């Protein structure tokens, strides 16, 4: 069994930008959201810190956290 890769420490004197880890939005069942690909939808379920189940009308999708293409309305 392999260990997950550890995040590398950013040195303040480094000429490269530090990796920014996005903070996932707090979603709740019933929240209305918009997605860049699927459009307008409503959250039907939450998997704690893992994913959100969203009904977009014509399709239901499982969107993985941190929801980079989805915003809460």
C-alpha positions as CSV (number, residue, x, y, z in Angstrom):
1,X,0.0,0.0,0.0
2,X,1.4,3.4,-0.9
3,X,1.2,6.6,1.1
4,X,-0.5,9.7,-0.5
5,X,1.9,12.3,-1.6
6,X,2.5,15.0,1.0
7,X,2.0,18.7,0.1
8,X,5.3,20.4,-0.5
9,X,6.2,23.3,1.7
10,X,6.4,26.7,0.0
11,X,9.5,28.7,0.8
12,X,8.9,32.4,1.1
13,X,12.0,33.2,-0.9
14,X,10.9,31.0,-3.8
15,X,10.4,32.8,-7.2
16,X,7.5,30.5,-7.9
17,X,3.9,31.1,-6.6
18,X,2.6,28.9,-3.8
19,X,0.0,26.4,-4.8
20,X,-3.4,27.7,-3.8
21,X,-5.8,25.1,-2.5
22,X,-9.4,26.2,-3.1
23,X,-11.8,26.1,-0.1
24,X,-14.9,24.2,-1.1
25,X,-18.2,26.0,-0.9
26,X,-20.6,25.0,1.8
27,X,-23.6,23.4,0.1
28,X,-26.8,22.1,1.6
29,X,-29.6,20.0,0.2
30,X,-32.0,22.3,-1.6
31,X,-29.5,24.9,-2.6
32,X,-29.7,26.3,-6.1
33,X,-26.4,26.2,-8.1
34,X,-25.1,26.9,-11.5
35,X,-22.5,24.8,-13.3
36,X,-20.4,25.9,-16.3
37,X,-21.3,22.8,-18.3
38,X,-24.7,21.6,-17.0
39,X,-26.3,24.9,-16.2
40,X,-28.9,25.6,-13.5
41,X,-29.5,22.9,-10.9
42,X,-30.6,22.0,-7.4
43,X,-28.6,20.1,-4.8
44,X,-30.3,16.8,-3.9
45,X,-27.6,15.2,-1.7
46,X,-24.3,15.8,0.0
47,X,-21.4,13.4,0.6
48,X,-19.4,15.0,3.4
49,X,-16.4,16.7,1.9
50,X,-16.4,14.4,-1.2
51,X,-19.2,15.3,-3.6
52,X,-22.6,16.9,-4.2
53,X,-25.4,15.2,-6.0
54,X,-27.1,17.8,-8.2
55,X,-30.3,17.6,-10.3
56,X,-30.0,19.6,-13.5
57,X,-33.4,18.8,-14.8
58,X,-32.4,16.6,-17.8
59,X,-29.6,14.8,-15.8
60,X,-28.4,14.1,-12.3
61,X,-24.6,14.5,-11.7
62,X,-22.2,13.8,-8.9
63,X,-19.9,16.8,-8.7
64,X,-16.7,16.3,-6.8
65,X,-15.5,18.8,-4.2
66,X,-14.1,21.5,-4.3
67,X,-16.6,22.3,-7.1
68,X,-14.4,24.3,-9.4
69,X,-17.0,24.9,-12.2
70,X,-20.0,25.3,-9.9
71,X,-21.2,28.2,-7.9
72,X,-24.0,28.6,-5.3
73,X,-26.8,31.1,-6.1
